[in-house]
Amino acid sequence: MLTVTDTFKTEYEIKKSKFISYLTPFNNHKSLLEKLKQEHPKARHFVYAYRYLNEFKQIVENSTDDGEPKGTSGKPTLATLQGKEIINSCIITVRYFGGIKLGTGGLVRAYSDSANLVIQQAKLQSYKELLTFKYELDYNQLQRYEYLANKLNIKIIDKTFGEKVIFEISCEQELKDLFEKEL
């Protein structure tokens, strides 16, 4: 599976209709959609499709045609994400109608082509599942754990101070194994 960590944009024009597609991480999709609606008040359609993994490691998918004929825009965009095995990501396509009707087949091709263009331009990365690990430490161990986590680029999520220190990190399983080996 693949994913993105940045937002990418492409523009595609067919028969005077303009399609502006954005590929963005799933967590950004709501704020980006709101922003695009403000930036493009004259656009006719804001079509999107997304796929993400929920807390049970199940793929959740959704799409909308946003006023386009049913199944001509959101589903082809979602099918593009599925075909490229992209996860935790969203494609939003802003459409300006150019005055020439594309027909249902033309719309399917246009939205698919626009989604493919933004994916081709994007810097896709292999998806790696991040896990959370907690360690109970004595205060004198904390500096070593912090140093090693920073050295290995492991994200420190939290440190809770009580009788002992609860040190929480987030990383891939392989990185956790390396972290514990170096301790």
C-alpha positions, 0 to 999 in steps of 0.5 A, a space after each residue: 500500500 502507498 500513501 502521501 504526507 503532502 498535498 499535490 495539485 494538478 489541472 486538467 482541461 477537456 472541452 473547456 471544462 477545467 478539473 483541478 485535482 488535489 491529493 492530500 493526506 486523509 486528515 487534511 481532507 475536511 479543512 482542504 475541502 472548506 478552503 477550496 470552496 472559499 477559493 473557488 466560489 464559481 466552481 460547479 462541483 467539488 468531488 472527492 473520494 477517500 480511503 483510510 485505515 480505521 482503528 481496527 485496521 479496516 479500510 474505510 472508503 467513501 466518495 461523493 459525486 457532488 451534483 454530477 450524474 450518479 456514479 460518474 465522478 466520485 466512484 471513478 476517483 475512488 476506483 483510481 485510489 483503489 487501483 493504485 492501492 493508496 491508503 490514508 489519502 483523499 482526492 478532491 477535484 474542483 470542476 469548472 463547467 466549460 459549457 460543453 456537456 461531456 456525457 456520462 462516459 466523458 465525465 468518468 474518463 475526465 475524473 479518472 484522468 484527473 485523479 491519475 494525473 495528480 497521483 502521477 505527480 505526487 510523491 507516494 511513499 510506502 505505507 507503514 503501520 505506526 504502533 504505540 509503545 509505552 515504557 515504565 522507567 526510572 527517572 535516571 533512564 529517561 535521558 537515555 530513552 529520549 536520546 535514542 528515540 531522537 537519534 532513530 527519529 522515533 516520535 515521542 508521544 508523551 511522558 507522564 511523570 509520577 513515581 516512575 516515568 511513563 515514556 510513550 513512543 510511536 513507530 514501526 515494529 522494526 524500529 521499535 526492535 532496533 530501539 530496544 536492541 540499542 538500549 
